[in-house]
Amino acid sequence: MSDTPQVDFWRGAFGDAYTDRNALSGDALRARTAMWARVLEPVRSRPPASVLEVGANVGINLRALSGLLDADLYAVEPNAAARGRLSESGLVQPDHVFDATGDDLPLADGAVEMVFTSGVLIHVAPERLEATCREMHRVSSRLIACVEYFSVSPEERTYRDHSERLFKRDFGGFWWDLFPDLRLLDYGFFWRRATGLDDLTWWLFEKP
Ligand SMILES: C[S@@+](CC[C@H](N)C(=O)[O-])C[C@H]1O[C@@H](n2cnc3c(N)ncnc32)[C@H](O)[C@@H]1O
């Protein structure tokens, strides 16, 4: 499958600069750890034993999850510099770090118990969003989570002075329209002023 201009943007200089800026600071890690503790509350008695992050960048979510779960971690990431940082970190086994995009995942059906995105579906070209969600659904054996910017109606917003690189919508509604048999375990909002996170809306679904 050929890359979209959106994926080229992340593979290239913009993605490299983002990766350079994306330090694993103590504050950032604490905020993500609190975020995942809340998102995974509904499955606290049966946490996922394997997790794939689609668009992991340097792995701040996976790092937070590693402090909460005893799980096999997998990462898909199109930016080479970010993949390098992830592999070197020792957090994810190098053969669990894949050069791929969400619409063409190099894993078998049901290969991991939870598949998620955080700040990634917003960057997917709208015409590839359905394929991305279908791939995540195919690879997950149980849970699907997403943490993204919300808008009631789909809208494009300028992203760091770039157009056609950020698309907000009701991603939970998108998931549920595509797979009406998903069970909604919980959803919510992380308000920036209280959490240090970026006004993020999240959903946790379970496959039937
Ligand atoms: C805004 S960053 C978010 C990084 C990380 N998920 C987090 O929450 O800190 C977006 C990441 O998604 C990756 N990405 C962009 N488009 C993607 C796609 N179609 N499939 C998978 N990853 C993608 C980018 O290379 C980048 O690392």
The ligand as a MOL file (V3000), in Angstrom:
LIG
                    3D

  0  0  0     0  0            999 V3000
M  V30 BEGIN CTAB
M  V30 COUNTS 27 29 0 0 0
M  V30 BEGIN ATOM
M  V30 1 C 1.5190 12.8770 17.6630 0
M  V30 2 S 2.5770 11.4840 17.6170 0 CHG=1
M  V30 3 C 1.9330 10.5050 18.9730 0
M  V30 4 C 2.9660 9.5860 19.5390 0
M  V30 5 C 2.4920 8.6750 20.6920 0
M  V30 6 N 1.4180 7.8290 20.2720 0
M  V30 7 C 2.0940 9.4690 21.9020 0
M  V30 8 O 0.9300 9.4450 22.3130 0
M  V30 9 O 2.9860 10.1230 22.4710 0 CHG=-1
M  V30 10 C 1.9980 10.5870 16.1990 0
M  V30 11 C 2.8430 9.3510 15.9050 0
M  V30 12 O 2.1300 8.5020 14.9850 0
M  V30 13 C 2.9630 8.1200 13.9160 0
M  V30 14 N 2.0830 7.9640 12.7420 0
M  V30 15 C 1.6370 8.9140 11.8990 0
M  V30 16 N 0.8100 8.3880 10.9920 0
M  V30 17 C 0.7180 7.0670 11.2600 0
M  V30 18 C 0.0210 5.9830 10.6660 0
M  V30 19 N -0.7690 6.1560 9.6080 0
M  V30 20 N 0.1660 4.7580 11.2030 0
M  V30 21 C 0.9590 4.5600 12.2960 0
M  V30 22 N 1.6430 5.5690 12.8880 0
M  V30 23 C 1.5320 6.7970 12.3910 0
M  V30 24 C 3.9690 9.2630 13.7980 0
M  V30 25 O 5.1600 8.8710 13.1520 0
M  V30 26 C 4.1700 9.6610 15.2670 0
M  V30 27 O 5.1910 8.9190 15.8650 0
M  V30 END ATOM
M  V30 BEGIN BOND
M  V30 1 1 1 2
M  V30 2 1 2 3
M  V30 3 1 2 10
M  V30 4 1 3 4
M  V30 5 1 4 5
M  V30 6 1 5 6
M  V30 7 1 5 7
M  V30 8 2 7 8
M  V30 9 1 7 9
M  V30 10 1 10 11
M  V30 11 1 11 12
M  V30 12 1 11 26
M  V30 13 1 12 13
M  V30 14 1 13 14
M  V30 15 1 13 24
M  V30 16 1 14 15
M  V30 17 1 14 23
M  V30 18 2 15 16
M  V30 19 1 16 17
M  V30 20 1 17 18
M  V30 21 2 17 23
M  V30 22 1 18 19
M  V30 23 2 18 20
M  V30 24 1 20 21
M  V30 25 2 21 22
M  V30 26 1 22 23
M  V30 27 1 24 25
M  V30 28 1 24 26
M  V30 29 1 26 27
M  V30 END BOND
M  V30 END CTAB
M  END
